[in-house]
Amino acid sequence: MIKIGHTLPVLLAVTLCTVAAAYGQSPAAAPAPASTPAQDPPAAPPAAAPAASAAASAAGAASTAAPVAGEQKVVVPVGTRLPLVLHNGVSTRNAHPGDPLYFETLYPVLVGERIVVPAGSYVSGEITETKRPGRVKGRGEIMLRLTQMILPNGYVVSFLASPTGASTGDDDQVDKEGKIKGPSNKASDARTVILGTGAGAGIGAAAAGAQGAGIGAGIGALAGLAAVLLTRGPELELPRGTTLDVALDRPLYLDSARVKFTDPGHASTLPGPSSREPTRPGTVAPN
């Protein structure tokens, strides 16, 4: 028979050893949570990966946006011709650098099969240089610059263009620099001298016969020559209705969204200048 007095201390000792063993293992299991902070730094690379992919996506978006921006511009190339009609008359007699010029397009401009500048678009510019004709030689000259265009929908664009040809009713010319030169007066000068010679001869013949005719012819020739030397040549006139052909000096960039036209446009009806023979001031053109 087992006595309780001796058994109880043994049971208490076994129980205490069991509890101590249990509490002794719990500190070993506790380090598992403490190891978690030590593993946090390796988790940073996954966070950097989305940032790198976002940067790559932004770069890709930028590369695709560039062509789209390029497609939004319509380019009218250098050398494109624009036929224009003048709304305000100009003359070397009273023109000065800085004087404004107002034109209108007569024919639509196309890029491919698309109308980008309808007829009836307004074009403005100014005179940059003017020269009156000389008394013996030298033609009247006007140099101009076109700087702005207003399309029928109100879209305003800047551009540069130079004249390549002009139809003024006179024998005018346009040189390679875009300078408009007035007509020569050689034929009219010769006619003036001939008319003076004939008139002098007629007066001399009436007064003193054949001898007087010779003297009168000489006097008449001198009078005609004096008239040529004392007066200027014909002024360069660009009357209202003058047509002018111009060519672009630089490419013309147009906003694609603002040049959507289906109508070729309509230019104003202006009568062109009548043909006229150049004469010096103070002389009468022959019929």
Beta strands, then each sheet from edge to edge (+ up, - down):
strand 1: 73-76
strand 2: 81-86
strand 3: 90-91
strand 4: 100-105
strand 5: 109-111
strand 6: 114-117
strand 7: 122-131
strand 8: 141-150
strand 9: 156-167
strand 10: 173-174
strand 11: 179-181
strand 12: 237-238
strand 13: 243-248
strand 14: 252-255
sheet 1: 1+ 14-
sheet 2: 10+ 11- 8+ 7- 4+ 2- 13+ 9-
sheet 3: 3+ 12-
sheet 4: 5+ 6-
end
